[in-house]
Amino acid sequence: MSNTELHLKKKNWTVSDSTNLYGLNRWGEKYFSINNHGHINVSPKGSKDSGLDLLDLVNELESRNLTMPLLIRFDDILEDRLTQLHKAFANAINQYDYKGHYQGVFPIKCNQQRHVVEEVIACGHRWHFGLEAGSKAELLIALSLLKNSKALLICNGYKDQRYIETAILARQLNRQPIVVIEQLDEVERIIAASRELGAAPLIGVRAKLSSESSGRWGASIGEKAKFGLSIPEILESIEKLRSAQLLQDLRLLHFHVGSQINDIAILKDSLQEAGQIYIELNRLGAPMGYLDVGGGLGIDYDGSRTATEASTNYSLQNYANDVVATIKDCCESNSIKMPTLVSESGRAIASHFSVLIFNVLSKSEVPAEIPPAQNNESLIIRNLRETLKEIQEISTNEQIDSSRLQEAWNDAIKFKTDALNAFRLGYINLEERAIAEQLTWASAHSLNERLPHCSLIPEDLKELYATLAGTYYANLSIFRSAPDTWAIDQLFPIMPIHRLEEEPTQLGDFADLTCDSDGKLARFINNGQVKSLLELHRLKPNEKYLIGMFLGGAYQEVMGNLHNLFGSTHSVHVRMAPNGGYKLEHVVRGDTKSDVLQAMDHDPEIILERLRVASEEAIQKRTLKIKDAQRLMDHLESSLRQSTYLQE
């Protein structure tokens, strides 16, 4: 058994075992499964009849000179997520006889890539699906792409005079921008811009709710929230708008509970409070018409259906039902016309449609070899050999007293410590210290083979699994492609995309390419829990091993950075073709080394020229041959045109 082999193997491993192990049947929804070849199967339209073998797809993309790591976006999944969102609200509206309708918007900050935003607009056109902008740059994107006159453009974020004037003038382009007041001083700017232009925007107001939230973004709600107006500030704004004769343009109430709402009870409390504020705004003379419940619609990253940070204790239909039913009750009891319901769901729409594929370059592990005995070995080394022999004499087939193994491991650790102290004092040499370490790890491996036969395993011995685990070196930068795993300990489903008909007999985590100790993936989903090691396969010589990170379509690219100058990966947009195959809608080449150098104000031409001059000087000094200088310059020039990631 290998030094990192799991302590227990299962006979007749099947793809069903892999499905259960990685939780694919819990978080994969209807989009991801494992086929009979042991490969991940992607069903972009939610039907297995129109699935794609992910490994075959990756191989074909690589044949198009698209190297790892590779981001694959399945536009059909994006469309299906939009369809499911609208279907859920349509069902709720029908079930509760709601006298209004639903009209959503996509927050551009969730994924600002042009092809992604364009796809959202195209897929959502039939529902007049709109956009939400949180900055002037995002406002420009929305104004240029959103041509549907019935679609909403929600204008959030900090706003200066030019931002507000742009939104006012955009109404004349047959757009529907709604300027949401998020800070009290924005009221005066709206009034001033309206007087200057002789026209007013559609206006919304964001309320700070007193309802408490929870989870990672719990602080985004309540009196200390970054955005929104308190109740006294809302009343002050109403009077200012009334005095400026702009109250008739106040049409929307907005609130936000926080990204990734994990507990549906939080939403219910917030909806009740927001519903009453909406009623009061009507009573104060504002015509209203829209109630924006903000973002926060969560997804189940780990498939546990629990109110944890990586999950949700509700379904999409539960969410829609609560929004519709709560607002209906508020309006009916006060004889107020039911508003158009708006949500700014980004994570729930975009997460599933993107899959990051990266290859494993190599693996490090604790060696299991037993060093041959030397002449005149020190007492410490002889003690370690004796300890290893005692462990090896314990049969793997007998029921073992765990205290016996615990004692042996304690002895091994004590003798290893003695060896280190002796080395520091100069009593043993470097070779003897190496032998002591090898014997200690050999003891650990022998203990590991015997642990399954213990009925009760001491905690110290359980740590052997982690101690003997391997590190898989991954061809990616988590700071570029999975920054939330580092910044906020976000969990994403991570698993091999092939060899799933084989039992994964190794335990390991991943280290990325950056020169940063934090550049690791060492937290994995575990059905509501978190584990530090993932079940993986032994690497095979000259065979690639491909890993997929799933549900990462929201925020990861936008938040990614150029740590160590690793740039964006190649990305492709895949659509299912009518004939059952697929077509590449878009291919977006990743950053080259030249691109990232220029981003840091380094001129690639100047870099090449400096190196050319240096090579000429070396030629003159006869330290570099002309042919080698030319080879160096060829390497440098071609390298500037290539990806920042490693090539196989």
Backbone hydrogen bonds, N-H to C=O, Kabsch-Sander energy under -0.5 kcal/mol:
donor,donor_aa,acceptor,acceptor_aa,energy
5,E,2,S,-1.3
6,L,505,T,-2.2
17,D,14,T,-0.5
18,S,14,T,-1.4
19,T,15,V,-2.4
20,N,16,S,-2.2
21,L,17,D,-2.6
22,Y,18,S,-2.4
23,G,19,T,-0.5
24,L,19,T,-1.3
25,N,19,T,-0.8
26,R,23,G,-2.2
27,W,23,G,-2.2
28,G,24,L,-1.4
31,Y,28,G,-1.7
32,F,28,G,-1.5
33,S,41,N,-2.0
35,N,39,H,-2.7
38,G,35,N,-1.9
40,I,497,I,-2.3
41,N,33,S,-3.4
42,V,52,L,-3.0
43,S,31,Y,-3.0
43,S,41,N,-0.5
46,G,43,S,-2.2
50,S,47,S,-1.8
51,G,48,K,-1.1
52,L,42,V,-2.7
54,L,40,I,-2.8
54,L,52,L,-0.7
57,L,53,D,-2.3
58,V,54,L,-2.5
59,N,55,L,-2.5
60,E,56,D,-2.2
61,L,57,L,-2.2
62,E,58,V,-2.5
63,S,59,N,-1.5
64,R,61,L,-1.1
65,N,62,E,-1.7
66,L,61,L,-1.3
67,T,65,N,-0.8
70,L,357,I,-2.7
71,L,570,H,-2.7
72,I,70,L,-0.6
72,I,355,V,-2.9
73,R,71,L,-0.5
73,R,572,V,-3.0
74,F,72,I,-0.5
74,F,353,F,-3.4
75,D,73,R,-0.9
75,D,574,V,-1.6
76,D,574,V,-0.6
77,I,74,F,-1.1
78,L,74,F,-1.4
79,E,75,D,-2.2
80,D,76,D,-2.3
81,R,77,I,-2.7
82,L,78,L,-1.9
83,T,79,E,-2.4
84,Q,80,D,-2.9
85,L,81,R,-2.1
86,H,82,L,-2.2
87,K,83,T,-2.5
88,A,84,Q,-2.3
89,F,85,L,-1.8
90,A,86,H,-2.5
91,N,87,K,-2.6
92,A,88,A,-2.1
93,I,89,F,-2.7
94,N,90,A,-2.2
95,Q,91,N,-2.9
96,Y,92,A,-2.5
97,D,94,N,-0.6
98,Y,93,I,-2.3
100,G,98,Y,-1.2
103,Q,341,L,-3.0
105,V,343,S,-2.4
106,F,130,G,-2.1
108,I,106,F,-0.6
108,I,132,E,-2.5
110,C,107,P,-1.9
111,N,108,I,-1.2
117,V,113,Q,-2.4
118,E,114,R,-2.7
119,E,115,H,-1.9
120,V,116,V,-2.3
121,I,117,V,-2.3
122,A,118,E,-2.6
123,C,119,E,-2.9
124,G,120,V,-2.2
125,H,121,I,-0.6
125,H,122,A,-0.8
127,W,124,G,-1.3
128,H,125,H,-1.6
129,F,124,G,-2.6
130,G,104,G,-2.5
131,L,152,L,-1.8
132,E,106,F,-2.4
133,A,154,I,-2.8
139,L,135,S,-2.0
140,L,136,K,-1.9
141,I,137,A,-1.8
142,A,138,E,-2.5
143,L,139,L,-2.6
144,S,140,L,-1.8
145,L,141,I,-1.8
146,L,142,A,-2.8
147,K,145,L,-1.1
149,S,147,K,-0.6
151,A,148,N,-1.5
152,L,128,H,-0.6
153,L,176,Q,-2.2
154,I,131,L,-2.2
155,C,153,L,-0.6
155,C,178,I,-2.9
156,N,133,A,-3.2
156,N,154,I,-0.8
164,I,160,D,-2.0
165,E,161,Q,-2.7
166,T,162,R,-2.6
167,A,163,Y,-1.9
168,I,164,I,-2.2
169,L,165,E,-2.7
170,A,166,T,-1.8
171,R,167,A,-0.7
171,R,168,I,-1.0
172,Q,169,L,-1.4
173,L,170,A,-1.6
174,N,171,R,-1.3
175,R,170,A,-1.3
178,I,153,L,-2.9
179,V,177,P,-0.5
179,V,202,L,-2.8
180,V,155,C,-2.3
180,V,178,I,-0.7
181,I,179,V,-0.6
181,I,204,G,-3.1
182,E,180,V,-0.6
186,E,183,Q,-1.8
187,V,184,L,-1.5
188,E,184,L,-0.5
189,R,185,D,-1.1
190,I,186,E,-2.4
191,I,187,V,-2.3
192,A,188,E,-2.6
193,A,189,R,-2.7
194,S,190,I,-2.3
195,R,191,I,-2.0
196,E,192,A,-2.3
197,L,193,A,-2.2
198,G,194,S,-1.5
199,A,194,S,-0.9
202,L,177,P,-0.9
203,I,249,D,-3.1
204,G,179,V,-2.7
205,V,252,L,-1.9
206,R,181,I,-2.5
207,A,205,V,-0.5
207,A,254,H,-2.7
208,K,229,L,-2.9
209,L,207,A,-0.8
218,G,215,G,-1.6
220,S,217,W,-1.8
221,I,218,G,-1.2
225,A,222,G,-1.8
228,G,182,E,-1.5
229,L,206,R,-2.8
234,I,230,S,-2.4
235,L,231,I,-2.3
236,E,232,P,-2.2
237,S,233,E,-2.4
238,I,234,I,-2.4
239,E,235,L,-1.9
240,K,236,E,-2.0
241,L,237,S,-2.7
242,R,238,I,-2.5
243,S,239,E,-2.4
244,A,240,K,-1.6
245,Q,242,R,-1.4
246,L,241,L,-3.5
247,L,241,L,-0.9
249,D,246,L,-1.9
250,L,247,L,-1.7
251,R,203,I,-3.0
251,R,249,D,-0.9
252,L,203,I,-1.4
253,L,290,Y,-1.8
254,H,205,V,-2.9
255,F,292,D,-1.8
257,V,295,G,-0.6
261,I,296,G,-3.4
264,I,262,N,-0.5
266,I,263,D,-1.1
267,L,263,D,-0.9
268,K,264,I,-2.0
269,D,265,A,-2.0
270,S,266,I,-1.9
271,L,267,L,-2.8
272,Q,268,K,-2.0
273,E,269,D,-1.9
274,A,270,S,-2.9
275,G,271,L,-2.7
276,Q,272,Q,-1.6
277,I,273,E,-1.9
278,Y,274,A,-2.5
279,I,275,G,-1.9
280,E,276,Q,-2.2
281,L,277,I,-2.2
282,N,278,Y,-1.8
283,R,279,I,-2.1
284,L,280,E,-1.9
285,G,282,N,-1.7
286,A,281,L,-2.0
288,M,250,L,-2.0
290,Y,251,R,-2.4
291,L,340,T,-2.4
292,D,253,L,-3.4
293,V,291,L,-0.7
293,V,342,V,-2.9
301,Y,299,I,-1.2
301,Y,310,A,-0.7
302,D,310,A,-1.7
308,T,306,T,-1.5
311,S,308,T,-1.8
313,N,262,N,-1.8
319,Y,315,S,-2.2
320,A,316,L,-2.2
321,N,317,Q,-2.7
322,D,318,N,-2.3
323,V,319,Y,-2.2
324,V,320,A,-2.5
325,A,321,N,-2.9
326,T,322,D,-2.1
327,I,323,V,-1.9
328,K,324,V,-2.2
329,D,325,A,-2.2
330,C,326,T,-1.9
331,C,327,I,-2.2
332,E,328,K,-3.1
333,S,329,D,-2.1
334,N,330,C,-0.6
334,N,331,C,-0.6
335,S,332,E,-1.1
336,I,331,C,-2.5
340,T,289,G,-3.2
341,L,101,H,-2.5
342,V,291,L,-2.6
344,E,294,G,-2.0
346,G,344,E,-0.5
349,I,346,G,-0.6
350,A,346,G,-2.8
351,S,347,R,-2.0
353,F,350,A,-0.5
354,S,351,S,-0.9
355,V,72,I,-2.6
356,L,549,M,-2.4
357,I,70,L,-3.1
357,I,355,V,-0.6
358,F,547,I,-2.4
360,V,545,Y,-2.2
361,L,473,Y,-3.6
362,S,473,Y,-0.8
364,S,471,T,-2.4
377,E,374,Q,-0.7
382,R,378,S,-2.2
383,N,379,L,-2.5
384,L,380,I,-2.0
385,R,381,I,-2.3
386,E,382,R,-2.1
387,T,383,N,-2.2
388,L,384,L,-2.4
389,K,385,R,-2.3
390,E,386,E,-2.2
391,I,387,T,-1.9
392,Q,388,L,-2.4
393,E,389,K,-1.5
394,I,391,I,-1.4
395,S,393,E,-0.6
398,E,395,S,-0.8
400,I,398,E,-0.6
400,I,453,H,-0.8
402,S,400,I,-0.6
404,R,401,D,-1.4
405,L,401,D,-1.0
406,Q,402,S,-2.5
407,E,403,S,-2.3
408,A,404,R,-1.8
409,W,405,L,-2.4
410,N,406,Q,-2.3
411,D,407,E,-2.1
412,A,408,A,-2.2
413,I,409,W,-2.4
414,K,410,N,-2.2
415,F,411,D,-2.6
416,K,412,A,-2.1
417,T,413,I,-2.3
418,D,414,K,-2.2
419,A,415,F,-2.1
420,L,416,K,-2.1
421,N,417,T,-2.4
422,A,418,D,-2.5
423,F,419,A,-2.2
424,R,420,L,-2.2
425,L,421,N,-1.6
426,G,423,F,-1.1
427,Y,422,A,-2.8
428,I,422,A,-0.7
433,R,429,N,-2.0
434,A,430,L,-2.2
435,I,431,E,-2.1
436,A,432,E,-2.3
437,E,433,R,-2.0
438,Q,434,A,-2.4
439,L,435,I,-2.5
440,T,436,A,-1.9
441,W,437,E,-2.3
442,A,438,Q,-2.3
443,S,439,L,-2.1
444,A,440,T,-1.9
445,H,441,W,-2.4
446,S,442,A,-2.2
447,L,443,S,-2.4
448,N,444,A,-2.4
449,E,445,H,-1.7
450,R,446,S,-0.7
450,R,447,L,-1.1
451,L,447,L,-1.0
453,H,450,R,-1.2
454,C,451,L,-2.2
462,K,458,P,-1.7
463,E,459,E,-1.3
464,L,461,L,-1.7
465,Y,462,K,-1.3
466,A,462,K,-0.5
467,T,463,E,-2.4
468,L,464,L,-2.6
469,A,466,A,-0.8
470,G,507,L,-2.6
471,T,364,S,-2.2
472,Y,470,G,-0.5
472,Y,509,D,-3.1
473,Y,362,S,-2.6
473,Y,471,T,-0.6
474,A,472,Y,-0.6
474,A,511,A,-3.0
475,N,359,N,-2.5
476,L,474,A,-1.9
480,R,477,S,-0.7
481,S,477,S,-2.7
482,A,478,I,-1.6
485,T,482,A,-1.5
486,W,482,A,-0.6
486,W,483,P,-0.9
487,A,483,P,-2.9
488,I,484,D,-1.7
490,Q,484,D,-2.4
495,M,548,G,-1.9
497,I,546,L,-2.0
500,L,38,G,-2.5
502,E,499,R,-1.2
505,T,503,E,-0.9
506,Q,536,L,-2.7
507,L,4,T,-0.8
508,G,534,L,-1.8
509,D,470,G,-1.5
510,F,521,L,-2.2
511,A,472,Y,-2.2
512,D,519,G,-3.0
513,L,476,L,-2.4
516,D,514,T,-1.5
519,G,516,D,-2.0
520,K,518,D,-2.6
521,L,510,F,-2.5
522,A,520,K,-0.6
524,F,531,K,-2.7
526,N,529,Q,-1.4
529,Q,526,N,-0.9
531,K,524,F,-2.3
534,L,508,G,-3.1
536,L,506,Q,-2.7
543,E,540,K,-1.9
547,I,358,F,-2.9
548,G,495,M,-3.1
549,M,356,L,-2.8
550,F,493,P,-2.8
550,F,548,G,-0.5
552,G,354,S,-0.9
553,G,351,S,-1.6
555,Y,110,C,-3.4
555,Y,553,G,-0.5
556,Q,554,A,-0.6
559,M,555,Y,-2.7
560,G,556,Q,-1.0
561,N,479,F,-2.3
565,L,562,L,-3.2
566,F,563,H,-1.4
567,G,565,L,-0.6
570,H,69,P,-0.9
571,S,588,V,-2.5
572,V,71,L,-2.2
573,H,586,H,-2.7
574,V,73,R,-3.2
574,V,572,V,-0.6
575,R,583,K,-2.6
577,A,581,G,-2.3
580,G,577,A,-2.0
583,K,575,R,-2.7
585,E,573,H,-2.4
585,E,583,K,-0.8
586,H,573,H,-1.0
588,V,571,S,-3.3
589,R,587,V,-0.6
591,D,568,S,-1.0
593,K,639,S,-0.6
593,K,642,Q,-1.9
594,S,640,L,-2.1
596,V,592,T,-2.0
597,L,593,K,-2.1
598,Q,594,S,-2.2
599,A,595,D,-1.7
600,M,596,V,-0.8
600,M,597,L,-0.8
601,D,598,Q,-1.9
602,H,597,L,-2.7
603,D,601,D,-0.5
607,I,603,D,-2.3
608,L,604,P,-2.3
609,E,605,E,-2.3
610,R,606,I,-2.5
611,L,607,I,-2.0
612,R,608,L,-2.3
613,V,609,E,-2.5
614,A,610,R,-2.2
615,S,611,L,-2.1
616,E,612,R,-2.2
617,E,613,V,-2.2
618,A,614,A,-1.9
619,I,615,S,-2.2
620,Q,616,E,-2.2
621,K,617,E,-1.7
622,R,619,I,-1.2
623,T,618,A,-2.4
624,L,618,A,-1.0
629,A,625,K,-2.5
630,Q,626,I,-2.3
631,R,627,K,-1.9
632,L,628,D,-2.5
633,M,629,A,-2.4
634,D,630,Q,-2.5
635,H,631,R,-2.4
636,L,632,L,-2.3
637,E,633,M,-2.6
638,S,634,D,-2.4
639,S,635,H,-2.3
640,L,636,L,-1.7
641,R,637,E,-0.7
641,R,638,S,-0.7
642,Q,639,S,-1.4
644,T,591,D,-0.9
